[in-house]
Amino acid sequence: MRALSTDLGQQRANTVYGGSPRRGVEFLVPALVVLLVVALVILALSVRHGRASNVTTLSDRRGDLSTAERVTVDSVTQYWLQAMPATYGRPFRELSGGYQPRTPSSPPWTCNGQRVTYNGIKGNAFYCGGTHDDYVAYDASFLFPQLNRIFGSVSPAVVLAHETGHAVQHRAGVQAPSIVIEMQADCFAGAWTRFAQRSSDDPVALTAGALDSSVAVMLTLRDQVGTPATNPQAHGLGFDRVNAYQTGYDHGAASCARFPRQPPPTTELPFHTLAEALTGGNLPYEQAVPLFDRSLNDFWKGAFPAVRPGATFRTPRAVPIPVAPLPACGGAAAPDRDVALHYCPEDNSIQWVDPLLRRLHVQLGDTATGTILSDGWGRAAQTQAGRPTSGRRAGLQRDCYTGAWLSTIANGKEPLLQLSPGDLDEALTTIVASSFRPGAEEQSSRGGAFERTDALRSGVLGGISACH
């Protein structure tokens, strides 16, 4: 984030340390969140129904790589044999050079007449299309084993589906800037994912955890923050790639085919100043929290009539708590120590554990802090509007509210703040990290990473009206 004004005056008078014990509603930040963010090891499982016995299930857990690669190629090919005629009005030709795993012992090969060795593909995968070339090559020694270990057997499948998307572009004669080409391939991968999940005669089945893991893969394979969209090698930041992937999942390959004519929005921007680049676009915690406090209050004063027509938003008290756990609210037992924030409707206060929020601020970035605080303001809005605050639907609505708040900043409607490169990725990462508890085998009660990031995306792209 960038502060557009440093003249904050005093922090709001109703921001205090301590507070009366009350019963509240909570935002959970799981223990070991850093490990989850870095590794993004998602452990959710779901049960597959209605599939033949020869179907291979791809999940967020490590699987047999050779089997995953083989069935993915079969499934992706089957999908495009159907989708290519429907999308581009022409048949899909299977890749004449196939899918080629490469290892350190692989002899040199060529792509468009240029010599390629394993060192040229290590940690990568690519499609090579030309007069005499038509194949996908990938690092089978490092990249795919690492993806499989961290994100499960679905992750190599997402990469192969993306690269096959480039083969489709080559056959269709698609021409566009690099970032549009890459996001369209992400979109095609999302369209295949929906096919693999829903088709009854497809050789691949996907668990719910696989969908969540696919979002984590997109976040991991993003461009370096600060890369401009005009860079000839740009692939997109995490938000851009997840947006494209979920667009394909939601609307199919036909929606992806429109990208060259109607490019999706991108958040990939260069840093504005050297100082912003040196800080990674992150405000100091002491400056960010009061700015977010004021910004969220201003946002909800304007947005609340869309939630409850004719009503006025009552500004909550912001109460940082110096030591965990948070105090009880309404006479109930105190929350667990890993509860970072909760809203107390009895006295209209939002309380958070200050040291924990500071730590997350340093680890994830300033927009992670804003995302967590936004959840509290969203609960306040739901409570004041008489809407549910617990359960899956209510949680997804708050994720959408957070996206709508960030959208006002992105669109220049916020006088205090301006987004920096990577801010939306920080919000996405915070949601992915808080969607699961390490070691748990079920999704969070407020939804998995796939649907939570989809809710955030709806708010960013559609504003507050998209949340109802």
LOLO-254222 format. One record per residue (C-alpha): residue in three letters; x, z, y. Coordinates in steps of 0.2 Angstrom, whole numbers. Each point is the difference from the previous one (the first is absolute). Example, Ala and Ser with C-alpha at 12.3 -4.5 7.8 and 13.67 -1.06 7.14 Angstrom:
# residues 2
 resn    c1    c3    c2
  ALA    62    39   -22
  SER     6    -3    17
***
This chain:
# residues 468
 resn    c1    c3    c2
  MET     0     0     0
  ARG     5    -2    18
  ALA    -6    11    14
  LEU    -7   -10    14
  SER     0    16    11
  THR    12    15    -1
  ASP   -10    10    13
  LEU   -10    11   -12
  GLY    -1    15    11
  GLN    -3    15   -10
  GLN    -6    -1   -18
  ARG   -19     2    -1
  ALA    -5    18     4
  ASN   -10     2   -16
  THR    15    -3   -11
  VAL     6    17    -7
  TYR    10     8   -13
  GLY   -10    10   -13
  GLY   -19     1     0
  SER   -15     8    -8
  PRO    -1    -1   -19
  ARG   -14   -13    -4
  ARG    -5   -11   -14
  GLY     5   -18     2
  VAL     1   -17    -7
  GLU    18    -6    -5
  PHE    12   -14     0
  LEU    11     2   -15
  VAL    18    -6     0
  PRO     7     1   -17
  ALA    16    10    -5
  LEU    16   -11    -2
  VAL    -8   -13    12
  VAL    17    -7     4
  LEU     4    -4   -18
  LEU   -17    -9    -1
  VAL     3   -10    15
  VAL    17    -5    -5
  ALA    -4    -4   -18
  LEU   -18    -2     2
  VAL    -3     4   -18
  ILE   -18     0    -2
  LEU    -6     8   -17
  ALA   -19    -4     0
  LEU    -8    -7   -16
  SER   -17    -8    -3
  VAL    -8    -6   -16
  ARG    -2   -18    -4
  HIS   -17    -6    -6
  GLY    -8   -16    -7
  ARG    17    -9    -4
  ALA     6    -9   -16
  SER    13     9   -11
  ASN    13   -13     5
  VAL     0     5    18
  THR    15     8     8
  THR    -3    14    13
  LEU    11     0    15
  SER     1    17     9
  ASP    10    11    11
  ARG    10     6   -14
  ARG    15    -7    -8
  GLY    -4   -13   -13
  ASP     9   -13   -11
  LEU     7   -12    13
  SER     1   -16   -11
  THR   -18     2    -5
  ALA    -6     3    18
  GLU     9   -15     6
  ARG    -7   -11   -14
  VAL   -18     5     2
  THR     1    -1    19
  VAL     6   -18    -1
  ASP   -14    -4   -12
  SER   -13     9    11
  VAL     7    -8    17
  THR     0   -17    -8
  GLN   -18     2    -7
  TYR    -5     6    18
  TRP     7   -15     9
  LEU    -6   -13   -13
  GLN   -18     6     6
  ALA     4     4    19
  MET    11   -15     5
  PRO   -14   -13    -2
  ALA   -13    12     8
  THR    12     4    15
  TYR    10   -16     3
  GLY   -10   -13   -10
  ARG    14    -5   -11
  PRO     6     6   -18
  PHE    13    13    -2
  ARG    16    -6    -9
  GLU     9    13    -9
  LEU    18     3     5
  SER    11   -12    -9
  GLY    15    11     1
  GLY   -11    16    -4
  TYR     5    18     4
  GLN    19     3    -2
  PRO     7    18    -2
  ARG    17     1     7
  THR    14    13    -5
  PRO    18     2     4
  SER     4   -10   -16
  SER   -11   -15     6
  PRO    11   -15     3
  PRO    -1    -8    17
  TRP   -15   -11     3
  THR    -7   -11    15
  CYS   -14     0    12
  ASN    -2   -16    10
  GLY    17    -5    -5
  GLN     8    16     6
  ARG    10    11   -12
  VAL    -8    17    -3
  THR     8    15    -9
  TYR    -7    17    -5
  ASN     7     8    15
  GLY   -10   -12    11
  ILE   -17     7    -8
  LYS     5    18    -3
  GLY   -14    11     6
  ASN   -11   -15     3
  ALA   -12   -13    -7
  PHE    -4   -18     7
  TYR    -9   -16    -4
  CYS    11   -16     1
  GLY   -10   -15     3
  GLY     7   -17     2
  THR     2   -18    -7
  HIS     8     7   -16
  ASP    -4    18     1
  ASP   -16    10    -3
  TYR     3    17    -6
  VAL    -1    19     4
  ALA    17     9    -2
  TYR     1    19     1
  ASP    13    14    -3
  ALA    -4     7   -17
  SER    15    12     0
  PHE    -3    10    15
  LEU   -16    -4    10
  PHE   -13    -1   -13
  PRO     6    15   -10
  GLN     1    11    16
  LEU   -18    -6     5
  ASN    -6     4   -17
  ARG     8    17     0
  ILE    -6     5    17
  PHE   -17    -9     2
  GLY    -5    -4   -18
  SER    -2   -16   -10
  VAL   -12    -7    13
  SER    14    -2    13
  PRO     9   -14    -8
  ALA   -17    -9    -2
  VAL    -3     1    19
  VAL    16    -7     3
  LEU    -2   -15   -12
  ALA   -18    -3     7
  HIS     8    -1    18
  GLU    13   -12    -6
  THR   -13   -11    -9
  GLY    -9     0    17
  HIS    15    -9     7
  ALA    -2   -13   -14
  VAL   -18    -2     5
  GLN     5    -3    18
  HIS    13   -13    -6
  ARG   -13    -9   -10
  ALA   -13     1    15
  GLY    13    -6    13
  VAL    -3    16    10
  GLN    11     1    16
  ALA     0    15    11
  PRO    13    13     8
  SER     9    11   -12
  ILE   -11    15     3
  VAL   -16    -9    -3
  ILE     7    -8   -16
  GLU     5    17    -7
  MET   -16     8     5
  GLN   -10   -14    -8
  ALA    10     3   -16
  ASP    -4    18     1
  CYS   -18    -5     2
  PHE     0   -11   -15
  ALA     8    15   -10
  GLY   -15    10     5
  ALA   -12   -13    -5
  TRP     8    -1   -17
  THR    -1    19    -1
  ARG   -18     0     2
  PHE    -2   -13   -14
  ALA    11    10   -12
  GLN   -10    15     4
  ARG   -17    -8    -2
  SER     2   -15   -13
  SER    -6     4   -17
  ASP    10   -13    -9
  ASP    16     3     9
  PRO    16     6    -9
  VAL     3    13    13
  ALA   -10    16     4
  LEU     5    12    15
  THR    -3    18     2
  ALA    -6     8    16
  GLY    17     7     2
  ALA     7   -18    -1
  LEU    -9    -4    16
  ASP     7    15     9
  SER    17    -4    -6
  SER    -1   -18     6
  VAL    -3     6    18
  ALA    16    11    -2
  VAL    10   -16    -6
  MET    -6    -9    16
  LEU     6    14    11
  THR    16     1    -9
  LEU     4   -19     1
  ARG    -4    -1    19
  ASP    12    -6    13
  GLN    12    11     9
  VAL    -9     9    15
  GLY     4   -10    16
  THR     0   -17    -8
  PRO   -10   -12    12
  ALA   -13   -11    -8
  THR     9   -15     7
  ASN    15     3   -12
  PRO     2   -15   -11
  GLN     1    12   -15
  ALA   -14    12     5
  HIS   -11     6   -15
  GLY   -10    13    10
  LEU    -1    19     2
  GLY    -9    11   -12
  PHE   -16    -1     9
  ASP     0   -19     1
  ARG     4    -2   -18
  VAL   -13    12    -6
  ASN   -13    -7    12
  ALA     4   -18    -8
  TYR     0     7   -18
  GLN   -17     9     3
  THR    -7   -15     8
  GLY     3   -10   -15
  TYR    -7    13   -11
  ASP   -15     2    10
  HIS    -4   -19     4
  GLY    10   -10   -13
  ALA    12   -15     2
  ALA   -12   -10    12
  SER     3    13    13
  CYS    19    -1    -2
  ALA    -1   -19     1
  ARG    -6     2    18
  PHE    16    10     6
  PRO    10   -15     6
  ARG   -15    -5    12
  GLN    -6    18     3
  PRO    15    12    -2
  PRO    -4    18    -3
  PRO     6    12    13
  THR    18     6    -1
  THR     8    16     6
  GLU    18    -6    -1
  LEU     8     3    17
  PRO    17     3     6
  PHE     5    16     8
  HIS    -3     0    19
  THR    15    10     5
  LEU    17     5    -7
  ALA    -6    18     1
  GLU   -15    -4   -10
  ALA    10    -8   -14
  LEU    12    15    -1
  THR   -15    11    -3
  GLY    -9   -12   -11
  GLY   -14     1    12
  ASN    -3    18    -3
  LEU    -5    13    14
  PRO     7    17    -2
  TYR   -12    12    -8
  GLU    -2    11    16
  GLN    -5   -15    10
  ALA   -11    -9   -14
  VAL   -12    14    -4
  PRO    -7     3    17
  LEU    -1   -19     3
  PHE   -10    -2   -16
  ASP   -11    15     4
  ARG    -5    -8    17
  SER    -1   -17    -8
  LEU   -11     5   -14
  ASN   -12     9    12
  ASP    -1   -15    11
  PHE    -3   -11   -14
  TRP   -14    11    -7
  LYS    -8     2    17
  GLY    -3   -19     0
  ALA    -3    -3   -18
  PHE   -12    14    -4
  PRO   -16    -8     6
  ALA     4   -13   -14
  VAL    -1    14   -13
  ARG   -14    10     8
  PRO    -9   -10    14
  GLY    -4     9    16
  ALA    11    15    -5
  THR    16     7     8
  PHE    16     4    -9
  ARG     5    18     2
  THR    18     1     1
  PRO     8    11   -14
  ARG    13    13     4
  ALA    17    -5    -7
  VAL     8    15    -9
  PRO    18    -2    -7
  ILE     4    14   -12
  PRO    18     6    -1
  VAL     0     5   -19
  ALA    -9    -6   -15
  PRO   -13     3    -7
  LEU   -13    -5    13
  PRO   -12    15     4
  ALA   -17     1    -9
  CYS   -15    -7     8
  GLY   -17     8     0
  GLY     6    15   -11
  ALA     5   -11   -15
  ALA    17     1    -8
  ALA    15    -7     8
  PRO     4   -18    -4
  ASP    14    -4   -12
  ARG    18    -1     8
  ASP     1   -19    -2
  VAL   -16    -3    11
  ALA     8    -7    16
  LEU   -16     0    11
  HIS   -18     5     0
  TYR   -15     0    12
  CYS   -10    15     3
  PRO   -18    -4     5
  GLU    -5    18     4
  ASP    12     0    16
  ASN     3   -19     1
  SER    18     1    -3
  ILE    13   -10    -8
  GLN    14    10    -8
  TRP    16    -6    -8
  VAL    16     7    -7
  ASP    13    -4    14
  PRO    16     0   -11
  LEU    -8   -11   -13
  LEU    -6   -13    12
  ARG    17     1     9
  ARG     9    -4   -17
  LEU   -12   -14    -4
  HIS     3    -7    18
  VAL    19    -1    -4
  GLN    -3    -7   -17
  LEU   -13   -13     3
  GLY    -1    -3    18
  ASP   -10     4    15
  THR   -16   -10    -6
  ALA     0    10   -15
  THR    -3    15    11
  GLY   -13    -9     9
  THR    -9    -5   -16
  ILE    -1    18    -6
  LEU    -6     6    16
  SER   -13   -14     1
  ASP    -7     6   -16
  GLY    -4    16     8
  TRP    -9    -8    15
  GLY    -9   -11   -12
  ARG    -7    15    -9
  ALA    -5     7    17
  ALA    -9   -16     4
  GLN    -9     0   -17
  THR    -5    18     2
  GLN    -7    -2    17
  ALA    -9   -15    -5
  GLY    -8     9   -15
  ARG     9   -11   -12
  PRO     8     5   -17
  THR    18     5     1
  SER     4     2   -18
  GLY     1   -12   -14
  ARG     7   -18    -3
  ARG   -12    -9    13
  ALA     3    13    14
  GLY    19    -1    -3
  LEU     1   -19     0
  GLN   -11     0    16
  ARG    13    11     9
  ASP    14   -12    -6
  CYS   -10   -13     9
  TYR    -1    11    15
  THR    18     1     0
  GLY     2   -18     0
  ALA   -12    -2    14
  TRP    10    12    11
  LEU    16    -9    -4
  SER    -9   -16     4
  THR    -4     6    18
  ILE    19     3     2
  ALA     5   -17    -7
  ASN   -13    -9    11
  GLY     7     9    16
  LYS   -16    10     3
  GLU    10    16    -1
  PRO     8     5    17
  LEU    12    13    -8
  LEU     8    -9   -15
  GLN     6   -17    -6
  LEU     3    -4   -18
  SER    18    -3    -6
  PRO     6   -11   -14
  GLY    -4     8   -17
  ASP   -13    13     7
  LEU   -14    -7   -11
  ASP    12     0   -15
  GLU     2    19     3
  ALA   -18     2     0
  LEU    -2    -9   -16
  THR    14     9    -8
  THR    -8    17     5
  ILE   -16    -5    -8
  VAL     9    -6   -16
  ALA    10    16    -1
  SER   -15    11     2
  SER   -11   -10   -12
  PHE     8     8   -15
  ARG     7    17    -6
  PRO    16    -1   -10
  GLY    -3     1   -18
  ALA   -19    -2     1
  GLU    -8   -13   -11
  GLU   -16    -3    11
  GLN    -2    -7    17
  SER    -3    11    15
  SER   -18     5     3
  ARG     0   -10    16
  GLY     6   -16    -9
  GLY    15    -9    -6
  ALA    13    -9    11
  PHE    -7   -17    -2
  GLU   -17     4     7
  ARG     7    13    13
  THR    11   -13     7
  ASP   -14   -13     0
  ALA   -10    13    10
  LEU    14     2    13
  ARG     1   -19     1
  SER   -18    -2     3
  GLY     1    12    15
  VAL    16    -8     7
  LEU    -8   -18    -1
  GLY   -18     5     3
  GLY     0    15    11
  ILE   -12    15    -1
  SER   -15   -12    -4
  ALA     8    -4   -17
  CYS     0    18    -5
  HIS   -19     1    -2
***
